[in-house]
Amino acid sequence: MVAGKYWNQKIETMPRTDIQKTQLEKLKEQVKYCYENSSFYRRKFDEVGLKPEDIKTLDDIVKIPFTLKSDLRDSYPYGMVTTKPEEIVEIHASSGTTGNPIVGSYTKSDMDMWSELMARCMYTTGARPQDIIHVSYGYGLFTGGLGMHYGVQKLGARVVPASGGNTERQIKLMKDLGATILACTPSFAVYLAETMVKEGLDPKKELKVKKGIFGAEPWSNKIRERIEAELGLDAYDIYGLTELCGPGVSIECEEHDGLHVWEDHFIVETINPDTGEQLAPGEEGELVFTTLTKKGMPMLRYRTRDISKVETQTCKCGRTHARMMRVTGRSDDMLIIRGVNVFPSQVEYAVMCFSELAAQYLIVVDRPDALDTFVVKVELTEKAANNPALDVNALKREIGKKISVVTGISADVQIVKSGELPRTEGKAKRVVDLRKGKM
Ligand code: DLL
């Protein structure tokens, strides 16, 4: 069993010069591997006349073309896989920009790496084998539930795989089974606290939860303070994305001064989202990650669209791995609603499947209480509006079903009068996000 402050002291506190040395060795290997095993990367390299041997220093990484979400969409479902099909042992997925999800393909060694990093993350928050970890991230294609699960198992603690939904039952289970750590989205944590108060329960008295591992969506310091005060716990921010592995790319330590990016497995850069130019540590920009050890679906310079900045000084906790500061927003139009990534283009795709609907639509997202609401307003075409035989309620249900299939969450569909949705001469306004300022 691991004892002491670190899960892997040698790696976590390695001098930065050594981190960079290993990163360079692994980068060269990963680049060569991609060039030799992926027609996608070979084509990208050939287009700019780059050969794996041209990567001689870490600074040479800027020569590598970016990989974009659209590259994953265009190569759906298996085009980015670099191994033999039979070596892929697990699949996860998150929302793509249209009908097709972003698929993550994992080999056995990728699964081992992911579990190891998740165990390291948990240990960094102070989780130990004697803990009971209640996981309310969704289980299934989403990486949240199973990612946490694999980490807890590797750590040797007890996992309660509660998954999402049924808040009352979750509260009962947390109480009865004695959860000491809660892992869920920050918005679910707020909702849980509110539900307990509504039920006349004081979370601080009823629960033994001392820590929370929260992520999958942006959250402010205000939300953190509220969760900590209401649930009486110490909150830790965890970050990750399906394209890289899922949760486990970075996590806060007890200093709560940024999230340590596990640099023995990832190179993190920040870039100017408009020019693509690499930025210096401390400058705010878009996070770009390169995987160093992945086999099933390696990512070279993957543009996350997440806005943050990276600090490289040694942390007070003694860890030397760079810290990304809390993600403050995105450089694209992706919304995160109830922890699920939603692109306006997905809603558009769903709406356009109905010939009864006009091309106008408006997404309204709000957070009246702790949980996000997701309203999609659509208009009928003139022809449909004048059709007395049209069953509007049935149509609404069908639209709702389609949106739910495409985005993975249910929407409140509202059919409004023709011409009611705002028209603009310039760029159409498709999203009204009323959550801003309520976080
Ligand atoms: O959300 C993985 C995850 C699960 C992370 C559980 C943490 C906890 P995706 O569904 O692929 O993967 O969504 C990735 O979610 O690009 C960010 O925009 C956002 N995101 C994830 N973690 C954070 C965080 C998972 N801590 C996308 N803060 C990312 C802000 C986050 N945004």
Residues whose N, C-alpha, C, O or C-beta is under 5 A from the ligand:
A	BS01	DLL	S94 T143 G144 F214 G215 A216 E217 P218 W219 D237 I238 Y239 G240 L241 T242 G246 P247 T304 D306 V327
